[in-house]
């Protein structure tokens, strides 16, 4: 444990290499020792790339030559690194309060069962092979890249479904891909990147939301358009227009979960270099500086978000 303890973070925690945690959960050293004793270490975990060892056992004389030949860094050697780091951020952000209360004697913070189930599904997909023997992708990492390509190139849902059918037919037996885009979208919801669908009047009069959520037609006397499309042969009602609302709170939480993006969110407070008569960032502008003077309590926190402040009408 000497190498692993030297590699521990500022809070004395490391990734747990036991068979249950699979280098995804981050725990205290004492807890890691307990897990290794109870569950045993991952049999295929060699070398210990998450605990200070290089991804390959290289002699000093061969190290530089091998790096030049491969042209790849340690992160490329393990294609699951980015997924493991993402789940680590998600775990820390979701269960941080509960982790702080683990040693408390009374009323430790609890995590909703739904959040635990979400994380368990993500962890299971992150450890699930895309197909038996696949070394380049897990089910989760492949789906994330596939959904990223769909968004980047603006592919239709129908095209995505046909693409999934093609992959499922081409991959070896035992592949773990979902059957449709609908199933793949559930993954995004578990990652905290989903949206809320709100039906709308086809003429943009109102949203069928809150006190109007049960209305079947527009309440505007000059409109009174039906909420639903008329689709012959379909028993399920189809709304005429749908607003997809992206909640700001979980997205801000997600930005602060990752140590990389969290640094960018605090840049205006910690790294901004101001030069007279030049505006390189909104924080250089008079409006931002006026806000700082009016609301000093809010400005003192480097994690403040100005759009949130304006919506709260501080």
C-alpha positions as CSV (number, residue, x, y, z in Angstrom):
1,X,0.0,0.0,0.0
2,X,3.0,2.3,0.1
3,X,2.8,3.4,-3.5
4,X,-1.0,3.7,-3.3
5,X,-0.9,5.9,-0.1
6,X,1.7,8.2,-1.8
7,X,-0.7,8.6,-4.7
8,X,-3.7,9.5,-2.4
9,X,-5.5,12.9,-3.0
10,X,-5.6,15.8,-0.6
11,X,-8.3,14.1,1.4
12,X,-6.4,10.9,1.7
13,X,-8.6,8.9,-0.7
14,X,-7.8,6.6,-3.6
15,X,-9.6,4.5,-6.1
16,X,-10.6,1.2,-4.5
17,X,-9.2,-1.8,-6.6
18,X,-11.4,-4.4,-5.0
19,X,-13.6,-6.6,-7.1
20,X,-16.8,-4.7,-6.1
21,X,-15.5,-1.1,-6.6
22,X,-13.5,-1.9,-9.8
23,X,-11.4,1.3,-9.5
24,X,-14.5,3.5,-9.9
25,X,-15.4,4.4,-6.2
26,X,-13.0,6.7,-4.3
27,X,-12.5,5.7,-0.7
28,X,-10.3,6.3,2.4
29,X,-7.2,4.2,2.7
30,X,-8.5,2.3,5.7
31,X,-11.7,1.5,3.9
32,X,-9.8,0.3,0.8
33,X,-7.7,-2.1,3.0
34,X,-11.0,-3.5,4.4
35,X,-12.5,-4.0,1.0
36,X,-9.4,-5.7,-0.3
37,X,-9.5,-8.1,2.7
38,X,-13.2,-8.8,2.3
39,X,-13.6,-8.9,-1.5
40,X,-10.1,-9.4,-2.9
41,X,-8.3,-7.4,-5.6
42,X,-9.2,-7.3,-9.3
43,X,-7.5,-10.3,-10.8
44,X,-6.7,-8.5,-14.1
45,X,-5.5,-5.2,-12.6
46,X,-1.8,-5.1,-13.5
47,X,0.0,-2.7,-13.5
48,X,-1.7,-0.4,-11.0
49,X,-2.2,2.6,-13.3
50,X,-4.7,4.3,-11.0
51,X,-2.3,4.2,-8.1
52,X,1.0,5.6,-9.4
53,X,2.4,3.0,-11.7
54,X,3.0,3.5,-15.4
55,X,0.7,1.8,-17.9
56,X,3.5,-0.4,-19.1
57,X,6.5,-1.9,-17.3
58,X,9.4,-0.3,-19.2
59,X,13.1,-0.3,-18.6
60,X,14.6,3.1,-18.2
61,X,16.6,2.7,-21.4
62,X,13.5,1.6,-23.4
63,X,11.0,4.2,-22.0
64,X,11.7,7.1,-24.3
65,X,12.0,4.9,-27.4
66,X,8.7,3.1,-26.7
67,X,6.9,6.4,-26.2
68,X,8.1,7.7,-29.5
69,X,7.1,4.6,-31.3
70,X,3.6,4.4,-29.9
71,X,2.9,8.1,-30.0
72,X,0.4,7.6,-27.3
73,X,0.1,8.7,-23.7
74,X,-1.1,6.7,-20.7
75,X,-4.7,7.9,-21.1
76,X,-4.8,6.3,-24.6
77,X,-3.5,3.0,-23.2
78,X,-6.7,2.7,-21.2
79,X,-9.8,3.8,-23.2
80,X,-11.9,3.7,-20.1
81,X,-10.0,6.4,-18.2
82,X,-12.3,9.2,-19.3
83,X,-15.4,7.2,-18.4
84,X,-14.0,6.3,-15.0
85,X,-13.1,9.9,-14.3
86,X,-16.6,11.0,-15.3
87,X,-18.2,8.5,-13.0
88,X,-15.8,9.5,-10.2
89,X,-16.9,13.2,-10.6
90,X,-20.5,12.1,-10.7
91,X,-20.1,9.9,-7.6
92,X,-18.3,12.7,-5.7
93,X,-20.9,15.3,-6.6
94,X,-23.9,13.1,-5.9
95,X,-22.8,11.4,-2.7
96,X,-20.4,14.0,-1.2
97,X,-22.7,14.9,1.7
98,X,-23.3,11.2,2.5
99,X,-19.6,10.5,2.4
100,X,-18.9,13.4,4.9
101,X,-21.4,11.9,7.3
102,X,-20.0,8.3,7.2
103,X,-18.2,8.7,10.5
104,X,-20.9,10.7,12.2
105,X,-22.5,9.1,15.2
106,X,-26.0,10.4,14.6
107,X,-28.2,11.1,11.6
108,X,-25.6,10.9,8.8
109,X,-26.8,12.5,5.5
110,X,-28.7,10.0,3.2
111,X,-28.8,9.7,-0.5
112,X,-32.2,9.1,-2.3
113,X,-32.5,5.5,-3.5
114,X,-33.2,6.7,-7.0
115,X,-29.8,8.3,-7.2
116,X,-28.1,5.2,-5.9
117,X,-29.9,3.1,-8.6
118,X,-28.9,5.5,-11.3
119,X,-25.2,5.3,-10.3
120,X,-25.4,1.5,-10.1
121,X,-26.7,1.3,-13.6
122,X,-24.0,3.6,-14.9
123,X,-21.3,1.6,-13.1
124,X,-22.7,-1.6,-14.5
125,X,-22.7,-0.2,-18.0
126,X,-19.2,1.1,-17.5
127,X,-17.9,-2.4,-16.6
128,X,-20.0,-4.2,-19.3
129,X,-18.1,-5.2,-22.4
130,X,-19.5,-3.9,-25.7
131,X,-19.2,-7.5,-26.8
132,X,-17.3,-10.5,-25.3
133,X,-13.6,-9.9,-25.6
134,X,-13.9,-6.2,-26.6
135,X,-10.9,-4.2,-25.2
136,X,-11.5,-0.8,-26.8
137,X,-15.0,0.1,-25.5
138,X,-17.4,-0.6,-22.8
139,X,-21.1,-0.4,-23.3
140,X,-21.2,3.1,-21.7
141,X,-18.1,4.5,-23.5
142,X,-19.4,3.4,-26.9
143,X,-22.9,4.8,-26.4
144,X,-21.5,8.1,-25.2
145,X,-19.4,8.4,-28.4
146,X,-22.3,7.3,-30.5
147,X,-24.6,9.9,-29.0
148,X,-21.9,12.6,-29.3
149,X,-21.7,11.9,-33.0
150,X,-25.4,12.0,-33.4
151,X,-25.5,15.5,-31.8
152,X,-22.4,16.8,-33.7
153,X,-23.7,15.8,-37.1
154,X,-27.4,16.4,-36.3
155,X,-28.5,12.9,-37.2
156,X,-32.2,12.1,-37.0
157,X,-33.7,9.7,-34.4
158,X,-34.7,7.3,-37.2
159,X,-31.1,7.3,-38.6
160,X,-29.8,6.5,-35.1
161,X,-32.2,3.6,-34.7
162,X,-31.1,2.1,-38.0
163,X,-27.5,2.6,-37.1
164,X,-28.0,0.7,-33.8
165,X,-29.7,-2.1,-35.8
166,X,-26.7,-2.3,-38.1
167,X,-24.2,-2.4,-35.2
168,X,-26.2,-5.0,-33.3
169,X,-26.2,-7.2,-36.5
170,X,-22.5,-6.7,-37.2
171,X,-21.1,-7.1,-33.8
172,X,-20.4,-10.6,-32.4
173,X,-23.0,-12.5,-30.4
174,X,-23.4,-11.2,-26.9
175,X,-23.2,-7.5,-27.8
176,X,-24.8,-5.2,-25.2
177,X,-26.1,-2.2,-27.3
178,X,-29.6,-0.9,-26.6
179,X,-32.3,-1.6,-29.2
180,X,-33.4,2.0,-29.8
181,X,-32.6,5.7,-29.4
182,X,-35.3,5.8,-26.7
183,X,-33.3,3.3,-24.6
184,X,-30.0,5.2,-25.2
185,X,-31.6,8.4,-24.0
186,X,-32.1,6.9,-20.6
187,X,-28.4,6.9,-20.2
188,X,-28.3,10.7,-20.6
189,X,-30.9,11.1,-17.9
190,X,-28.8,9.0,-15.5
191,X,-25.8,11.3,-16.3
192,X,-27.9,14.3,-15.3
193,X,-28.2,15.7,-18.9
194,X,-31.8,15.0,-19.6
195,X,-34.6,17.4,-20.2
196,X,-38.3,18.0,-19.3
197,X,-40.9,17.9,-22.1
198,X,-43.7,20.5,-21.7
199,X,-46.6,20.5,-24.1
200,X,-47.3,23.9,-25.8
201,X,-50.1,25.5,-27.7
202,X,-49.5,25.1,-31.4
203,X,-49.9,28.9,-31.8
204,X,-47.5,29.7,-28.9
205,X,-50.2,31.1,-26.6
206,X,-49.5,29.1,-23.4
207,X,-47.6,26.1,-22.0
208,X,-49.7,23.2,-20.7
209,X,-47.8,23.4,-17.4
210,X,-48.5,23.9,-13.7
211,X,-52.2,25.1,-13.4
212,X,-52.8,24.4,-17.1
213,X,-51.2,21.0,-17.2
214,X,-54.5,19.1,-17.5
215,X,-56.1,21.3,-20.2
216,X,-57.0,19.6,-23.5
217,X,-57.1,22.8,-25.5
218,X,-55.7,26.4,-25.4
219,X,-57.4,28.5,-22.8
220,X,-57.0,31.7,-24.9
221,X,-60.6,32.6,-26.1
222,X,-59.2,33.7,-29.5
223,X,-57.4,30.5,-30.1
224,X,-58.8,27.4,-28.3
225,X,-56.5,25.1,-30.4
226,X,-56.4,21.5,-29.5
227,X,-53.5,20.3,-27.5
228,X,-53.3,17.1,-29.6
229,X,-52.6,16.1,-33.1
230,X,-55.2,14.1,-35.0
231,X,-53.4,10.9,-36.1
232,X,-55.7,8.2,-37.6
233,X,-55.1,4.7,-36.3
234,X,-53.1,5.8,-33.2
235,X,-54.5,5.3,-29.8
236,X,-51.7,7.2,-28.0
237,X,-52.2,10.9,-28.0
238,X,-49.5,13.0,-29.7
239,X,-49.0,16.7,-28.7
240,X,-49.0,19.3,-31.5
241,X,-46.0,21.1,-30.1
242,X,-43.5,20.3,-27.3
243,X,-41.1,22.5,-25.4
244,X,-38.0,20.8,-24.2
245,X,-36.8,22.5,-21.0
246,X,-33.2,22.0,-20.0
247,X,-33.1,22.6,-16.1
248,X,-30.2,24.9,-15.3
249,X,-29.6,23.5,-11.8
250,X,-28.4,20.0,-12.6
251,X,-26.2,21.4,-15.5
252,X,-24.5,23.8,-13.1
253,X,-24.0,21.0,-10.6
254,X,-22.5,18.9,-13.4
255,X,-20.0,21.7,-14.3
256,X,-18.9,21.9,-10.7
257,X,-18.6,18.1,-10.3
258,X,-15.7,17.9,-12.7
259,X,-12.4,19.4,-11.4
260,X,-11.5,20.5,-14.9
261,X,-14.7,22.5,-15.7
262,X,-14.9,23.7,-12.0
263,X,-11.6,25.5,-12.5
264,X,-13.1,27.3,-15.6
265,X,-16.2,28.2,-13.6
266,X,-14.0,30.0,-11.0
267,X,-11.6,31.5,-13.6
268,X,-13.2,35.0,-13.3
269,X,-12.3,35.1,-9.6
270,X,-9.0,33.2,-9.4
271,X,-7.1,33.8,-12.6
272,X,-8.6,36.9,-14.2
273,X,-5.9,39.5,-15.1
274,X,-7.4,42.9,-15.5
275,X,-5.9,45.6,-17.6
276,X,-7.2,49.2,-17.6
277,X,-9.4,50.2,-20.5
278,X,-9.6,46.6,-21.9
279,X,-12.4,44.1,-21.7
280,X,-11.2,40.5,-22.2
281,X,-14.0,38.9,-20.0
282,X,-17.4,40.1,-18.8
283,X,-15.8,40.5,-15.4
284,X,-13.8,43.4,-16.8
285,X,-17.0,45.3,-17.6
286,X,-18.5,48.0,-15.4
287,X,-21.8,46.1,-15.1
288,X,-20.1,43.1,-13.6
289,X,-18.0,45.3,-11.2
290,X,-21.1,47.3,-10.2
291,X,-22.8,44.0,-9.3
292,X,-19.8,43.0,-7.2
293,X,-20.1,46.2,-5.2
294,X,-23.9,45.8,-4.7
295,X,-23.7,42.2,-3.6
296,X,-20.4,41.6,-1.8
297,X,-21.7,38.5,0.0
298,X,-22.3,36.8,-3.4
299,X,-19.0,38.0,-4.9
300,X,-16.9,36.5,-2.1
301,X,-17.8,33.0,-3.2
302,X,-15.6,32.1,-6.3
303,X,-18.2,29.5,-7.4
304,X,-20.9,32.2,-8.0
305,X,-22.8,32.0,-11.2
306,X,-24.2,35.3,-12.5
307,X,-27.1,34.0,-14.5
308,X,-28.4,32.2,-11.4
309,X,-28.1,35.4,-9.5
310,X,-30.1,37.4,-12.0
311,X,-32.9,34.8,-12.0
312,X,-33.1,35.0,-8.3
313,X,-33.4,38.8,-8.6
314,X,-30.9,39.5,-6.0
